[in-house]
């Protein structure tokens, strides 16, 4: 592992560890547990569509970055909203379908690990979603009355000024004002995204309510991990753990690391750019992801480190995380 500087207490700046980087990280799927109910043939069909695209985009990376371009593949599994599933069944079926279609999955990520990184021998557990939540900087709302709580209280983030038809204004004569996107020169595309929801407890044993993180918010964290942009006390938040495919899968998702390295010869998990090959149903989710990322305050030192390393490889790297994201949508439910 390369280090740019270590973590120290007090007023010293934490040292920022570097992470290995590919040129491009290709996401070959985002598996919902409900997808397994469609049968193995459905999963194989999705992978069949992905295989030639991975080949094409890998060749395109070689054209742009040279014949030694580093490209890795990854897949995200939703074990957050369906933690009741058995990884022994899910992963066996999933990876078997990928092998049947000749799709190499270098890394497998767990969505629950984007909420909480489990404690392991190499490091402590991290409340990752809470840490990223603290970095959200919402845009100031023009004409706000204070009736609607701010993002850090409500869990909602928008890209403009919300409509004026709130109940408190029902008795007023003020004309209706439609929502307006910030910075839109012509017509607005207004987006209001739920980031988390505080769930009521059946028994009030604590003043803090349990939080359910939204799919777009967890996916945003997944994108930041893929771009190598997150640190905890100066160190990488996750370091992919090589999994021995000869060993049986555990019965509990939490016994797996956040990111598993399935291919021992794989190029690095994190990359200068990410490409997500996803069914078209994820269009709305990724629209929300881009909005969220635009409002996350990244560590300047981490960003500078990546930009500097890219320049050393003659790679032009935008400072904005959203400008490093690319997509290819395929048909499919």
C-alpha positions in Angstrom: 0.0 0.0 0.0 1.3 3.4 -0.9 1.1 6.2 1.6 1.1 9.9 0.9 1.4 10.8 4.6 -0.2 8.7 8.7 -2.8 9.6 10.9 -2.0 11.6 13.9 -4.0 13.2 16.7 -4.2 16.9 17.5 -4.0 19.6 14.9 -1.8 17.7 12.5 -3.4 16.9 9.2 -4.1 13.1 8.9 -1.9 11.3 6.4 -3.8 10.2 3.4 -3.1 6.6 2.2 -3.2 6.0 -1.5 -5.2 3.2 -3.0 -4.4 1.1 -6.0 -6.2 2.4 -9.1 -7.4 1.0 -12.4 -8.2 3.2 -15.3 -11.9 2.0 -15.4 -14.1 0.1 -13.1 -17.0 -1.6 -15.0 -20.0 -2.5 -12.9 -21.7 -5.5 -14.6 -24.8 -5.6 -12.5 -26.7 -4.5 -9.3 -28.5 -7.6 -8.1 -31.7 -7.3 -6.2 -32.7 -10.4 -4.3 -36.0 -10.3 -6.1 -34.1 -10.9 -9.3 -33.3 -14.4 -8.2 -37.0 -15.1 -8.2 -37.0 -14.6 -12.0 -34.9 -17.8 -12.3 -31.4 -18.6 -13.3 -32.3 -18.3 -17.0 -33.2 -14.6 -16.5 -29.8 -14.0 -14.7 -27.9 -15.7 -17.5 -29.7 -13.6 -20.1 -28.7 -10.4 -18.3 -25.1 -11.6 -18.2 -25.2 -12.6 -21.8 -26.0 -9.0 -22.7 -23.2 -7.7 -20.5 -20.3 -9.9 -21.8 -19.8 -8.2 -25.3 -20.2 -4.8 -23.7 -17.4 -5.5 -21.2 -15.2 -6.6 -24.2 -16.1 -3.4 -26.1 -15.5 -1.1 -23.2 -12.2 -2.8 -22.3 -11.0 -2.3 -25.9 -12.1 1.3 -25.7 -10.1 1.8 -22.5 -7.0 0.4 -24.3 -7.5 2.9 -27.1 -7.7 5.8 -24.6 -5.2 4.7 -22.0 -2.9 2.4 -24.0 -2.6 -1.3 -24.4 -1.8 -1.8 -20.7 -5.0 -0.1 -19.6 -6.2 -1.4 -16.2 -9.8 -2.5 -16.2 -11.7 -4.3 -13.5 -15.2 -5.6 -13.2 -17.5 -5.6 -10.2 -21.1 -6.4 -9.1 -23.1 -5.1 -6.2 -25.5 -7.4 -4.3 -28.4 -6.0 -2.3 -28.0 -7.7 1.1 -29.2 -4.5 2.9 -32.9 -4.6 2.2 -33.0 -8.4 2.1 -30.6 -9.5 4.8 -32.8 -12.5 5.5 -31.4 -14.3 2.4 -28.7 -17.0 2.5 -25.4 -16.0 0.8 -24.6 -19.7 0.2 -27.6 -19.9 -2.1 -27.4 -16.4 -3.6 -23.7 -16.4 -4.5 -23.5 -19.9 -5.7 -26.3 -19.3 -8.2 -25.1 -15.9 -9.2 -21.4 -16.8 -9.9 -22.5 -20.0 -11.5 -24.6 -18.1 -14.0 -21.7 -15.7 -14.7 -19.4 -18.6 -15.4 -21.9 -20.2 -17.7 -21.9 -17.0 -19.8 -18.2 -16.4 -19.7 -18.5 -13.3 -17.5 -15.5 -12.6 -15.2 -16.6 -10.8 -12.0 -13.4 -9.5 -10.4 -15.0 -8.0 -7.3 -18.3 -8.5 -5.5 -19.7 -5.7 -3.2 -22.3 -5.9 -0.5 -24.8 -3.1 -0.3 -25.1 -3.5 3.5 -21.3 -2.8 3.7 -22.0 0.6 2.2 -24.0 1.3 5.4 -21.7 -0.2 7.9 -18.3 -1.6 7.2 -17.9 -4.7 9.5 -15.0 -4.8 11.9 -12.3 -7.2 10.8 -8.8 -8.2 11.9 -7.3 -5.4 9.7 -9.5 -2.6 11.0 -12.4 -1.4 13.1 -16.0 -1.3 12.0 -17.1 2.0 10.3 -20.5 3.6 10.4 -19.9 4.5 6.7 -23.4 5.9 5.8 -23.4 8.1 8.9 -19.9 9.4 8.0 -21.0 10.3 4.4 -24.2 11.8 5.8 -22.1 14.3 7.8 -20.5 15.4 4.5 -23.8 16.4 2.8 -24.0 20.1 2.0 -27.5 20.9 0.7 -28.1 23.9 -1.6 -29.7 26.9 0.2 -33.4 27.1 -0.6 -34.6 30.5 -1.9 -37.8 31.7 -0.2 -37.8 29.0 2.5 -40.3 29.6 5.3 -38.6 27.3 7.8 -41.7 25.0 7.7 -39.8 22.2 6.1 -36.9 20.8 8.1 -33.4 21.0 6.6 -31.8 17.9 4.9 -29.9 16.8 8.0 -33.2 16.5 9.8 -35.7 15.5 7.1 -33.5 13.1 5.2 -34.6 14.7 1.9 -32.4 16.4 -0.6 -33.5 18.4 -3.7 -31.9 20.2 -6.6 -34.0 23.3 -6.5 -36.8 25.2 -4.8 -39.8 23.1 -3.9 -43.4 23.9 -4.9 -45.4 26.4 -2.8 -48.4 24.3 -2.2 -47.7 23.4 1.4 -50.7 23.0 3.8 -49.6 26.1 5.8 -50.3 28.2 2.7 -53.8 26.9 2.1 -55.5 29.9 3.7 -53.3 32.5 1.9 -53.9 34.2 -1.4 -50.4 33.7 -2.6 -50.3 32.3 -6.1 -49.0 28.8 -6.6 -45.3 28.6 -7.4 -44.1 25.5 -9.2 -40.8 23.8 -8.2 -37.7 25.2 -9.9 -34.4 23.6 -10.5 -31.4 25.6 -9.5 -29.4 26.9 -12.4 -31.8 25.8 -15.0 -31.7 28.3 -18.0 -35.0 27.1 -19.5 -37.2 24.3 -18.2 -36.7 22.6 -14.8 -36.2 19.0 -14.1 -36.9 19.0 -10.4 -35.7 16.1 -8.2 -36.4 15.4 -4.5 -34.6 12.4 -3.1 -35.1 10.6 0.1 -31.7 9.7 1.6 -32.8 8.0 4.8 -35.8 7.4 7.0 -36.0 7.2 10.7 -38.2 4.3 11.7 -40.3 4.4 14.9 -39.4 1.8 17.5 -41.8 -0.7 18.9 -40.3 -0.1 22.3 -38.8 3.3 23.1 -35.6 2.2 24.7 -33.5 5.0 23.2 -33.9 8.6 22.1 -32.3 7.7 18.8 -34.5 6.2 16.1 -33.2 3.5 13.9 -32.3 4.7 10.4 -33.1 2.9 7.1 -30.8 4.3 4.4 -32.3 4.7 0.9 -31.1 2.8 -2.2 -29.8 5.9 -4.0 -27.8 7.0 -0.9 -26.2 3.5 -0.5 -25.5 3.4 -4.3 -23.8 6.9 -4.0 -21.5 5.4 -1.4 -20.8 2.5 -3.7 -19.8 4.9 -6.4 -17.5 6.8 -4.1 -15.8 3.5 -3.1 -15.3 2.6 -6.7 -13.7 6.0 -7.4 -11.4 5.6 -4.4 -12.6 8.8 -2.8 -13.4 7.7 0.8 -11.0 7.6 3.8 -11.4 6.9 7.5 -8.7 8.5 9.6 -6.6 8.8 6.5 -6.9 5.1 5.6 -9.0 3.5 2.9 -12.5 2.7 4.0 -12.4 -0.7 2.4 -9.6 -2.9 1.1 -10.9 -5.8 -1.0 -10.3 -9.2 0.6 -9.3 -12.1 -1.6 -11.9 -14.9 -1.2 -10.8 -18.5 -1.6 -13.5 -19.9 -3.9 -12.7 -23.4 -2.7 -14.0 -22.5 0.7 -17.8 -22.6 1.5 -19.7 -19.4 1.7 -20.8 -18.3 5.2 -24.4 -18.5 6.2 -24.6 -14.8 7.2 -23.8 -11.8 5.0 -22.1 -9.9 7.8 -19.4 -12.6 7.8 -18.3 -11.3 4.4 -16.2 -8.2 3.9 -17.7 -5.2 2.1 -15.8 -6.0 -1.1 -14.7 -9.5 -2.0 -11.9 -10.0 -4.6 -13.0 -13.0 -6.6 -10.3 -13.0 -9.3 -6.8 -13.1 -7.9 -5.4 -11.6 -11.1 -7.8 -8.7 -11.2 -6.7 -5.1 -11.7 -7.5 -2.8 -8.7 -11.1 -2.4 -7.6 -11.0 1.5 -7.4 -10.5 3.4 -10.6 -10.2 6.9 -12.1 -13.5 6.4 -13.8 -16.5 4.2 -13.3 -18.8 2.7 -15.9 -22.1 1.0 -14.8 -23.8 -1.4 -17.2 -27.3 -1.7 -15.7 -30.8 -2.5 -16.6 -32.8 0.6 -17.7 -34.9 0.4 -14.5 -31.9 1.9 -12.6 -32.1 5.2 -14.6 -34.1 7.0 -11.8 -31.8 5.6 -9.1 -28.6 6.8 -10.9 -30.2 10.2 -11.5 -30.7 10.5 -7.8 -27.1 9.2 -7.2 -25.7 12.1 -9.3 -27.7 14.6 -7.3 -26.4 13.2 -4.0 -22.8 13.1 -5.1 -23.0 16.8 -6.2 -23.8 17.6 -2.6 -21.2 15.6 -0.8 -18.2 17.5 0.4 -15.2 15.4 -0.4 -11.8 15.5 1.3 -9.7 18.0 -0.6 -6.5 16.2 0.1 -7.9 12.9 -1.3 -9.1 14.6 -4.4 -5.8 16.3 -4.9 -3.9 13.1 -4.5 -6.0 11.3 -7.2 -5.7 14.2 -9.6 -2.0 14.3 -9.1 -1.6 10.6 -9.6 -3.7 10.7 -12.7 -1.6 13.5 -14.1 1.5 11.4 -13.6 -0.1 8.8 -15.9 -1.2 11.4 -18.4 -4.8 10.9 -17.4 -7.1 13.9 -17.4 -9.2 13.6 -14.2 -12.0 16.0 -13.4 -12.2 17.1 -9.7 -16.0 16.5 -9.7 -17.0 12.9 -8.9 -20.1 13.0 -11.1 -17.9 13.8 -14.1 -16.1 10.5 -13.6 -19.3 8.4 -13.8 -20.4 6.8 -17.0 -23.4 4.5 -17.8 -24.7 2.1 -20.4 -28.3 1.0 -19.9 -29.6 -2.3 -21.2 -33.1 -3.5 -21.5 -34.4 -5.8 -18.8 -36.8 -5.8 -15.9 
